[in-house]
C-alpha cells in the first residue's frame, strides 16, 4: 500500500494503530462541547461546501490537485491515483504544507485531524507529522462521520427538548432577550440574518450545511443539568437563505408561546439601532468605497421584496420617506430621520401581519408582558438570566 507521498505503508502496521492515534464516535459530543480545534485537510472546495466553526482548512491536496487525482482514479484506478498524488505533493510543496500543519498544531496542541472519510488523506498527514515527532489524533470516519453525528443529534435533541417560543411584534427586542438567558438558542445569530425582509447583514449567511452544523453544536452546548425550558425565537422555517431543519420546526410549531409586548416608540428605537445604525456600521467595516450607495441599495431592495404585500400606495409612501431619510443621513451624518418610515412600516405592514398570525395560535400563549416582566417570569420558571455585560 502507498500513501500520497509514494512511501510504502505496511498494511498490518497501519491496521494496528493505537487508540490514542484515533478518535472514535464516542468522543464526538465532547468535540463540539469543548469547541476542540479541528485540522481539516480536505480540499478548499470541500471545506466551502460544509465545515465546522472550530475547523481550519489546511489541505493536503488543493482543488486542482484533487481534481487531477480524481480524474486519474477514474481513468486508471487507485494505485495510479495515489502515485499521482505523491508526485503532486512532494519537494517544496510538501515542505510548505508540513510547515503550515506544524505551526497550526503548535498554536492548537489539542487539535484533531480529519479528511472527508478519515481515510488516506488524513492518514498520510498523520504519518508525515509523526515522522516529524508531531502527534495528532485522527477522527475515525472523518468529516462524514462528524456530519452524520450532528444530523442524528439534531433529530434526537429536537425531539427531547422542551422549547418555549419567544414571540412579539417586530422590534420587541426578542433576540436581545434570548441572549440574556443561558438556556436559549439564537437562531438569527446562527443564521447571520435578522429574520425579515430587512434582515440581511453585510457579510453573507452560512451555507445550509454550516447553519445546521452550527445550530446542532449550539443545541449540544445547552446546559444539561437544568430542567428549564429552552427559549427560542418565533421564526418561520426560512431565515434569509437558510431553512430550519424540519424536525426542529415541527417541535416549535407545537411549543408554548411567551409574547413580549413593547410600545411602538420602543420598537422603533430597537429597529433603528439594530437594522439601521448597526447594519450601517457593519457595511462601513466591510464595504469601504461606495458605502452610501451600497447602504441605500440594501434598504431599497429590502423594501422592494415586500412591495406586493405592502400594496402600491404604502410602498410608494414608505419608499419616499426612506429616500428622504437616506438623503438626510448623508447630509447630517445622523440616523434619526429613518424613524418616520420605520414607524409607517410597522403600522401598515408588520403589526397587522403579526396580529393576524398570533390570532391563529392564541391557545398556545402562556405569558404576555414587557421585556422586564418577561425576564422576571423566565427566572420564575427556572431560567438563568445572565448579568448584563459591561
Secondary structure in CASP SS format (residue, H / E / C, confidence):
PFRMAT SS
TARGET T0000
AUTHOR 0000-0000-0000
METHOD secondary structure of the structure
MODEL  1
X C 1.00
X E 1.00
X C 1.00
X C 1.00
X C 1.00
X C 1.00
X C 1.00
X E 1.00
X C 1.00
X C 1.00
X H 1.00
X H 1.00
X H 1.00
X H 1.00
X H 1.00
X C 1.00
X C 1.00
X C 1.00
X H 1.00
X H 1.00
X H 1.00
X E 1.00
X E 1.00
X C 1.00
X H 1.00
X H 1.00
X H 1.00
X H 1.00
X H 1.00
X H 1.00
X H 1.00
X H 1.00
X H 1.00
X C 1.00
X C 1.00
X C 1.00
X C 1.00
X E 1.00
X E 1.00
X E 1.00
X C 1.00
X C 1.00
X C 1.00
X H 1.00
X H 1.00
X H 1.00
X H 1.00
X H 1.00
X H 1.00
X C 1.00
X C 1.00
X C 1.00
X C 1.00
X C 1.00
X E 1.00
X E 1.00
X E 1.00
X C 1.00
X C 1.00
X C 1.00
X C 1.00
X C 1.00
X H 1.00
X H 1.00
X H 1.00
X H 1.00
X H 1.00
X H 1.00
X H 1.00
X H 1.00
X H 1.00
X H 1.00
X H 1.00
X H 1.00
X H 1.00
X H 1.00
X C 1.00
X H 1.00
X H 1.00
X H 1.00
X H 1.00
X H 1.00
X H 1.00
X H 1.00
X H 1.00
X H 1.00
X H 1.00
X H 1.00
X C 1.00
X C 1.00
X H 1.00
X H 1.00
X H 1.00
X H 1.00
X H 1.00
X H 1.00
X H 1.00
X H 1.00
X H 1.00
X H 1.00
X H 1.00
X H 1.00
X H 1.00
X H 1.00
X H 1.00
X H 1.00
X H 1.00
X C 1.00
X C 1.00
X C 1.00
X C 1.00
X E 1.00
X E 1.00
X E 1.00
X C 1.00
X C 1.00
X C 1.00
X C 1.00
X C 1.00
X H 1.00
X H 1.00
X H 1.00
X H 1.00
X H 1.00
X H 1.00
X H 1.00
X H 1.00
X H 1.00
X H 1.00
X H 1.00
X H 1.00
X C 1.00
X C 1.00
X C 1.00
X C 1.00
X C 1.00
X C 1.00
X E 1.00
X E 1.00
X C 1.00
X C 1.00
X H 1.00
X H 1.00
X H 1.00
X H 1.00
X H 1.00
X H 1.00
X H 1.00
X H 1.00
X H 1.00
X H 1.00
X H 1.00
X H 1.00
X H 1.00
X H 1.00
X H 1.00
X H 1.00
X H 1.00
X H 1.00
X H 1.00
X C 1.00
X C 1.00
X E 1.00
X E 1.00
X E 1.00
X E 1.00
X E 1.00
X E 1.00
X C 1.00
X C 1.00
X C 1.00
X C 1.00
X C 1.00
X H 1.00
X H 1.00
X H 1.00
X H 1.00
X H 1.00
X C 1.00
X C 1.00
X E 1.00
X C 1.00
X C 1.00
X E 1.00
X E 1.00
X C 1.00
X H 1.00
X H 1.00
X H 1.00
X H 1.00
X H 1.00
X C 1.00
X C 1.00
X C 1.00
X C 1.00
X C 1.00
X C 1.00
X C 1.00
X C 1.00
X C 1.00
X C 1.00
X C 1.00
X C 1.00
X C 1.00
X C 1.00
X C 1.00
X C 1.00
X H 1.00
X H 1.00
X H 1.00
X H 1.00
X H 1.00
X H 1.00
X H 1.00
X H 1.00
X H 1.00
X H 1.00
X H 1.00
X H 1.00
X H 1.00
X C 1.00
X C 1.00
X C 1.00
X C 1.00
X C 1.00
X C 1.00
X C 1.00
X C 1.00
X C 1.00
X E 1.00
X E 1.00
X E 1.00
X E 1.00
X C 1.00
X C 1.00
X C 1.00
X C 1.00
X E 1.00
X E 1.00
X C 1.00
X C 1.00
X E 1.00
X E 1.00
X C 1.00
X C 1.00
X H 1.00
X H 1.00
X H 1.00
X H 1.00
X H 1.00
X H 1.00
X H 1.00
X H 1.00
X H 1.00
X C 1.00
X E 1.00
X E 1.00
X E 1.00
X E 1.00
X E 1.00
X C 1.00
X C 1.00
X C 1.00
X H 1.00
X H 1.00
X H 1.00
X H 1.00
X H 1.00
X H 1.00
X H 1.00
X H 1.00
X H 1.00
X H 1.00
X H 1.00
X H 1.00
X H 1.00
X H 1.00
X H 1.00
X H 1.00
X H 1.00
X H 1.00
X H 1.00
X H 1.00
X H 1.00
X H 1.00
X H 1.00
X H 1.00
X C 1.00
X C 1.00
X C 1.00
X H 1.00
X H 1.00
X H 1.00
X H 1.00
X H 1.00
X H 1.00
X H 1.00
X H 1.00
X H 1.00
X H 1.00
X H 1.00
X H 1.00
X H 1.00
X H 1.00
X C 1.00
X C 1.00
X H 1.00
X H 1.00
X H 1.00
X H 1.00
X C 1.00
X H 1.00
X H 1.00
X H 1.00
X H 1.00
X H 1.00
X H 1.00
X H 1.00
X H 1.00
X H 1.00
X H 1.00
X H 1.00
X H 1.00
X H 1.00
X H 1.00
X H 1.00
X H 1.00
X H 1.00
X H 1.00
X H 1.00
X H 1.00
X H 1.00
X C 1.00
X C 1.00
X C 1.00
X H 1.00
X H 1.00
X H 1.00
X H 1.00
X H 1.00
X H 1.00
X H 1.00
X H 1.00
X H 1.00
X H 1.00
X H 1.00
X H 1.00
X H 1.00
X H 1.00
X H 1.00
X H 1.00
X H 1.00
X H 1.00
X H 1.00
X H 1.00
X H 1.00
X H 1.00
X H 1.00
X H 1.00
X C 1.00
X C 1.00
X H 1.00
X H 1.00
X H 1.00
X E 1.00
X E 1.00
X E 1.00
X E 1.00
X E 1.00
X C 1.00
X H 1.00
X H 1.00
X H 1.00
X H 1.00
X H 1.00
X H 1.00
X H 1.00
X H 1.00
X H 1.00
X H 1.00
X C 1.00
X C 1.00
X C 1.00
X C 1.00
X E 1.00
X C 1.00
X C 1.00
X C 1.00
X C 1.00
X C 1.00
END
